[in-house]
């Protein structure tokens, strides 16, 4: 069984350690725990890991978050995978910091990257793992917050929460979405 796991984020040093790049960070942790690094490929940074008979094709699009759909479509076709083998990992301002929520489908919930994937694929019928970044910003400061770096308090517990999200991704491939949701949502 093969799955495409897409972590959303922006390329470039200025986006490193920002809330919007949590998708990249989670995939980096997943690849790093297997001793594997990403290669610069068409439309993004790509690698594969194996776990319990499954192949996880990890993609960090180089198209920037708002154009992620182009990379997702390319790799789904290249790997000959259907939408039910896709999991998109993204930040979510509605969820409290560190909360993990996996869903089998849904709306874009105001996330431009997921909106573009839905637009390009022509469907919202794909799984997503949302990682809560909280909403600690004042009116009109949303962009600064999302593109801002984690605060000191968040940095302390971030590794544990990222590891939990990485576990949920592996569970998605092994146990399926329903059981994974029961095990990891809001944990």
C-alpha positions in Angstrom: 0.0 0.0 0.0 1.3 3.4 -0.9 0.2 6.8 0.4 1.0 10.4 -0.6 1.5 12.5 2.6 1.7 16.3 1.8 3.0 18.7 4.4 2.1 22.3 3.7 4.5 25.1 4.2 6.6 27.8 2.5 10.1 27.4 1.2 12.8 29.8 2.1 14.8 30.5 5.3 12.4 33.4 6.3 9.6 30.8 6.8 11.7 28.3 8.9 10.2 27.7 12.4 7.0 29.6 11.6 3.5 28.3 12.5 2.5 28.1 8.8 5.3 25.6 8.2 4.1 23.0 10.7 3.3 20.6 7.8 7.0 20.7 6.7 8.2 20.3 10.3 6.0 17.2 10.9 7.3 15.5 7.6 10.9 16.4 8.5 10.4 14.6 11.8 8.8 11.6 10.1 11.7 11.3 7.6 14.3 12.1 10.2 13.1 9.3 12.5 13.8 6.9 9.6 17.2 8.4 8.9 16.0 9.6 5.4 16.4 13.1 3.9 14.4 14.9 1.3 15.5 15.3 -2.3 14.8 18.4 -4.4 12.4 17.2 -7.1 9.9 18.7 -9.5 7.3 20.7 -7.5 8.8 20.0 -4.2 11.0 18.1 -1.8 10.3 14.4 -1.8 11.2 11.2 -0.1 9.7 7.8 0.8 9.7 5.9 4.0 8.4 2.4 4.7 6.5 1.3 7.8 4.8 -2.0 8.5 4.5 -2.9 4.8 3.3 0.6 3.7 5.1 3.1 1.7 4.6 6.8 2.7 5.5 9.2 -0.1 6.4 12.4 1.7 6.1 15.7 -0.2 6.9 19.2 0.9 5.6 21.4 -2.1 8.0 24.1 -3.3 5.0 25.9 -4.8 4.3 27.9 -1.6 1.2 27.1 0.4 -1.3 29.0 -1.7 -0.4 27.0 -4.8 0.0 23.5 -3.3 -2.6 21.9 -5.5 -0.3 21.9 -8.5 2.3 19.8 -6.6 -0.4 17.5 -5.2 -2.0 16.8 -8.6 1.4 16.1 -10.2 2.4 13.6 -7.5 -1.0 11.8 -7.4 -0.7 11.3 -11.1 3.0 10.4 -11.1 2.5 7.8 -8.3 -0.8 6.6 -9.8 -2.7 7.2 -6.5 -6.3 8.1 -6.0 -7.6 10.8 -3.6 -8.3 8.2 -0.9 -4.5 7.6 -0.6 -3.8 11.3 0.1 -3.3 13.0 3.5 -2.6 16.7 3.7 -1.0 18.1 6.8 -1.6 21.7 7.6 -1.8 24.4 10.3 -5.2 25.4 11.8 -5.9 28.6 13.7 -9.2 27.4 15.1 -7.6 24.6 17.0 -5.8 25.3 20.3 -2.0 25.0 20.1 -0.8 21.4 19.6 -4.2 19.9 19.0 -4.3 17.3 16.3 -7.5 16.7 14.3 -7.7 14.2 11.4 -10.7 14.2 9.0 -11.5 12.0 6.0 -12.8 15.0 4.0 -14.2 18.5 4.5 -14.0 22.2 3.6 -10.9 24.3 3.3 -11.8 25.9 6.7 -10.3 29.1 5.4 -6.9 27.6 4.7 -5.6 28.8 1.3 -3.4 25.8 0.7 -6.2 23.3 1.2 -8.5 25.6 -0.9 -6.1 25.4 -3.8 -5.8 21.6 -3.5 -9.6 21.3 -3.6 -9.8 23.6 -6.6 -7.1 21.8 -8.6 -8.3 18.3 -7.7 -11.9 19.2 -8.1 -12.8 17.4 -4.9 -12.6 17.8 -1.1 -12.7 14.0 -0.7 -9.2 13.6 0.7 -7.9 13.2 4.3 -6.3 16.0 6.2 -4.5 16.3 9.5 -4.8 19.7 11.0 -2.3 20.8 13.6 -3.6 23.5 16.0 -1.5 26.7 16.1 -4.0 28.6 18.2 -5.3 32.1 17.6 -3.2 34.3 19.8 -3.3 37.4 17.7 -5.2 40.7 17.8 -7.6 41.9 15.2 -6.0 42.4 11.8 -2.8 40.5 12.8 -3.7 37.1 11.5 -1.0 37.0 8.8 1.7 38.1 11.1 0.7 35.4 13.6 0.6 32.6 11.1 3.9 33.6 9.5 5.4 34.3 12.9 7.7 32.0 14.8 6.6 29.9 17.8 6.8 31.6 21.1 9.0 30.3 23.9 6.2 28.4 25.6 5.1 26.7 22.4 8.7 25.8 21.5 9.0 23.8 24.7 6.1 21.4 23.9 6.3 21.5 20.1 8.6 18.4 19.7 6.2 16.2 21.6 3.2 17.4 19.7 5.0 17.0 16.3 6.0 13.5 17.3 2.4 12.7 18.1 1.3 14.0 14.6 4.0 11.9 13.0 2.6 8.8 14.8 -0.9 9.7 13.6 0.4 9.8 10.0 1.8 6.3 10.3 -1.4 5.1 11.9 -3.4 6.5 9.0 -1.6 4.1 6.7 -1.7 1.1 9.0 -5.1 1.4 10.8 -7.0 3.6 8.4 -8.6 7.0 9.0 -11.5 6.0 11.3 -9.4 4.2 13.9 -6.7 6.9 13.7 -9.2 9.6 14.3 -10.4 7.7 17.4 -6.9 7.3 18.7 -5.4 10.7 18.0 -8.1 13.4 17.5 -7.9 16.0 20.4 -5.2 13.9 22.2 
